[in-house]
């Protein structure tokens, strides 16, 4: 039976054998009491890698982002974010439903905001207006096709925010992808922000978990809020053990996913009926436009060829590279797309 090539997301990655072995032998304790040594080691390791004082292990990126917002805002506050940002688009409205925080969205360039946009969006003091207290950035940007901010761009945005009394939360679910694309340590991209979230279960291949990092006082508030949200776990070291392997062994190989994403983009751009500028592919995400075929027809035909992909919007297709897509799988996927488009012509 032919194996399915799954390009829907890097969340489909399976834990490595080293992760499974580490999970089996991990020393554990009750993390709600702060007694799990493996969780503590993971939190300390992540905080060190990102240049922050403290870290908090969370079951998901959605929870970590929500805690990043709740720990730095009050109900009725307003946050600024890109209109396509994950915290606004894909997190079930949690910042509003649970935190009472109002998102004010700005139209970014493939998800990327500018200091001028942020400055223009700042409200003048007025009794009618909610206080704007937080700026949310995303690096790399999911719906922006894996677009990235440079260190200088991040610094400029955070400088504007801080000058006007806003704090900054960085959704860094794929921050290590951004760091590799920019050629800098992840800590340099995280440094200007007050808090940052990283995912362990995407390209890094851990089965579960994200980490929120920031000032010790903020993380202490987030720990209390995590309990409120039902995110306090007991012997969570069995999960944290995989996260440690992810940070120690899986970051450097992300460059392979980026290289294959560029190869995929270059090949797809040559296929009639596909609109794609390969120069926009910076990390492991490739998004392209179908000139005439609708996305449901395309995805169904592609599935029949043994390849899975996703659609972030009508007429648009997303493919995400990860460690289970080697050169052979990549070539099979390209051939499948060519066949689908040729048969549809």
Protein Blocks (a to p, Z undefined) as FASTA:
>chain_A
ZZdddfkbmklpccdfklmmmmmmoccddfknopafklmmmmmmmmmmnopabdcddfbf
klmmmmmmmmmccehiacdddfkbmklmmnoommmmmnopacdddddeehiacfklmmmm
pccddfkbccdfbdcdddddfkloopacdfklmmmmmmmmmmnopacdddfklmmmmmmm
nopafklmmmmpmbdcddfklmnopabdcdddddfklmmmmmmmmmmnopaccklmlmmm
mmmmmmmmmmmmmmmmmmmmmmmmmmmmmpghiacdfklpmblbccdddfkbcfklmmmm
mmmnopacddfbghiacddddfklcfklmmmmmmmmmmmmmmmZZ
